[in-house]
Amino acid sequence: MTVGQYEMASMAKSRRQIVSDKLVLYGALLVISLFAFFPIYWMLVTSLTPAKEVFAFPPRLFPSSLTLDYYRDFFNKPELIRFFRNSVLVSSVTAVGSIIISSYAAYSFSKFRYWGRKSLMFLVLSAQMFPQALLLIALYLMFDSLGLLNSYWAVILAFTTFTLPLCIWMLKSYFDGIPNDLIEAAKVDGANQFQIIHRVLLPIAAPALVSTGLFAFIRGWNDFIYALTLAGPEKMTLPPGLVLFYTGEFQTAWPNLMAASLIVSLPIVVGFLIMQRYIVGGVTAGAVKG
């Protein structure tokens, strides 16, 4: 075999290896995607299947007919609309409150040096490690003594308490990456601490604020046990509301529950897509430019 023939054979073998690697990669991605999206597909199919076919055996991947009755049923229930409104209110206030409080705390931990700072930081983080169920009784008794039970404030304060540790650490990590020269330059221009954090740091940290707010919103949106225990029937949010409304001792309305679950997932999905694009915008470039 000549040198040219050897090089051509080597190149052909290399191309076959690249094609083989791509096929394995795409096959693995396809399997992972099917595994991840099948529960969502099954929820959608169940929510669109007529009642007589939902429990057919063997199960059908493609129903013979479709119905929107379960979606209409959700919007015709005033109780579910109230639960939905409660979830939006409680989760939004939790997100805004977590962003405000964690911004100041993260700024302090990141840009100031004082005695006990590291101990306080790890004390805040350790609060995230407590099982939430253990604190439920203590919070219940405290809110009862303050007269906050069965109110929005009980749920909002409980949600904010549990979201703050991680929010503070998320923002602190971001503030650490902002050059101190920006703060020194602002001080030279005569800015005080209030102006520095509101006019310099927070605009630069907008992507991190969005991520932190999204985390806090999802945390409040998905909570079950605290909303069930502290909110009461009038202020209850969707997760416990759906369970109490569609499940019983002897029967569960699975098609209705699947339709409601898909409806209440839409705000999270839409919000995540919008905020993800905002984060990808790369506002961090402004920090370098000053």
N, C-alpha and C positions, 0 to 999 in steps of 0.2 A: 504494500500500500504506500502510495506516495504521500508527501507531506500535505499537499492540497486535499487529497482524498481523506486523509486523517482529520484535517481541520473541518471539512464539510460534514463528516460523520459526527465529529464532536459537537458542532453547532446544531445538527439535527437532533442529537440526543439531548442537548440542553433545552431546545424548544419543546421536545416531548416532556421533559421534566417540568418545565414551567406550566405547560397545559395541564399536566397531571396534578400539580400542586393547586392550580386554580380550581380544577374540578373538585378536589377534596375540600378546599376552602368553601366553595359555593354550596357543596352538599352539606357541610357542617352548619353553615348559616341557614340553609333551608330547614334543616331538622330543628335547630334552635328556634327559628321563627314560628314553625308550626307548633312547637311545644308551648311557646309563649302566648300565641294568639288564639289557640284552640279554645281555652276557657271563655275568651271574649266572644268568639264565634258561637259557642254553644249557648251562651247567655242570649245572644241576639236571636238565634234560631228558636230557643225556648219561648222568648217573649213574643215571637211572631207566629207560633204554632197554635192552631185551634186546640181547645181543651181536650177534645176526644183523642188527639194524637200525641199529646205531651208525654203520656206514660205508656205509649205503644212499645211492644217488645217484638223483635229487636229494635233498639233506638234508630231513628231515621236522621241521617245527616242533612237531608233536604226534605222539608215537609211538603206534602202534596198541595197544600193551600196555605195562604198567609192571612193574618188578621192583625188589625191595629187596635182591637178592643181593649187590650191591657194598657196601652198607652193612653187611650181616651179615659179609661177608668182612673188612671193616676191623676189626670188634670181635672176630673170631676169630683175629686175628694178634697173638700176644704181643709180637712185635718192634715193631709199630706202637703198641701200648699203652705200651710202654716209651719209645718216642720221644715220645709225647704227655706222659707223666709227666715226662720230662726237660725238655721245653719249658716246662711249667708251673713246674717248680722253678727253672730257670735264669732265666726271664723275671720271676718273682715276686721272687727275690732281687735281680736287677738293678734292678727298680723300687724296692724298699725301700731298697737301698743308694744309688741315685741321689737319692732324696728326702732321705735323711739328710745326705749329703755336700753336696748342692747347697743345702740350707737354710742350713747354717752359712756356706758360701761366699757365698751371695747376701746374707745378713744383713750380713756383713762389707763387701761391696762397696757395699751400699745405705746403711747407717747409720753407717759410720765413714769418716773422712778421714785418710789417711796417705800418705806418700811412695811413689810407684810404683803407686798403686791403679789408675789408668786403664791404665797399661802392662800390668799384670797381667791386667786384665779383657780387653783386646784380645788378649793372649797366649793366654788361655783360649779365646777365640772363634776365634782362628786355628787352633787344634788341630782344629776342626770342618771346616776347609777342606782338610785333607790327604786325598788319595784313600786310602781304607782299604786297598786292595790293596797300596799301597806299604809300609804298616806291617806287613803280615802276616808277612813274613819276619823282621823285627826282633822282633815279639812271639813268633813261633815259637821263635826262638833263645833269647830271654830266658826263656820258660816252660820250655824244655827244660833250660836250666842250673839252673833252680829246681826241677826235678822236678814241674812242674805239668801237663805235657802229658797228654792223655787223661783229664782230670779236669773236674769241674764248675767248679772255681775258675778254670781257664784261660778258659773261655767267659764266666763271670760277670765276671771282671776286664776282659776285652776289651770286652764289651758296655757295662759301666759307664764305661769310659774314653771311649767314643764318645758316650754319652748325656749325660755330665756337662756339657760346654760349653753345649749348648742348654738343659739343665735349669737351670743356674745363671743364665743370662740370662732365662729365663722367670720364675723366682722373684724375681730382682732387680727386674724391671719391676713385679712385684706389690708387693714391699716398698716400692718408691719411692712408691707411692700411699698407703701407710699413714702417717697424720700422725705427725710426730715428737713431738707433744704427748702421745701415748699413752705413749711411752717415757719422756718427762720425768715424766709423772704417776706411772708405775711406779717410777721412781727416787726420787721424793719419798716414795712409800709404803715405801721401803726394799728394793725388789727389786734383786737383782744381775743381771748379764748373762744368766746361765743361766736365771733365772726369767723375765726379760723375753722371751727368745726362745721359751721353752716354754709360758709361761702367757699371754702377750699376743699375740706375733706369729703363732706357728704356728696357734693356733685361728682367728684372723681369716683367715689365708691358707689355710684348708682347701680351698677350691675350686681355688686354684692348685696346691696339693700334689697334689690328685686329677688335675688335668690333666697335671702333670709326671710323676706315676707312670704314667698311661696311656700317655704318649709313650714312656717308658722301657720299659714292658712290651711295647708293639707293636714297638719297635726290637729287643728281644731275641727276640720271637716270630717275626719275619719274617727274621732274619738267616740267610744260607745259607753264605757262604764261610768265616766264622770257625768256625761250628759244624762244618762239614765238615772243616776243617783241624786244629783244636785239640782237639776233643772226643773223637775216637776212636770206634770202632763202638759201645761200650757206653754212652757218655755223649752220643751224638749226638741232636740235636733233630729235630723233625718235617720242616722244609723239606728238608734234605739226606737225611733218612731216607726220605721219600716218593719222592724222585727215584731213589735207589738201589734202592728196593724195587719200584717199578712201571715203571721205564724200563730198557731194555736196548739192546744194540747194534743189534738188528734189529727190535725190537718195543716198543711202549709200550701199557700197559694203560690206555687213556684213560678208560673208564667207572669203573674202580677209582680212578684218580687224581682224577677229578672228584668222586666221592663222598667220598674222604678229604679233599680240599681244602675241601669244604663243611662237613664235620664239624669240622675244625680251625679254621674261620673263626668258628664259633658262639661260643666263649669271648670273642673280640674284640668281636663284635657285641653280645652281651649285656652285657659289661662297659662298652662305650661307651655303650649306652643308659642303664644305671644311673648311670654317672658323669656323663653329660650332664644328667640330671635333677638330680643333686646340685649341679652347677655352676650351673644355672639358678636354684637356690634363692636365690642372691643373698646369701650370707653377708657380702658386703662392706658391707652396711648396718650391721653391728656395728662396723666401724671408725669410722664417723662418730659413732655413739652413744657410743663409748668403753666 
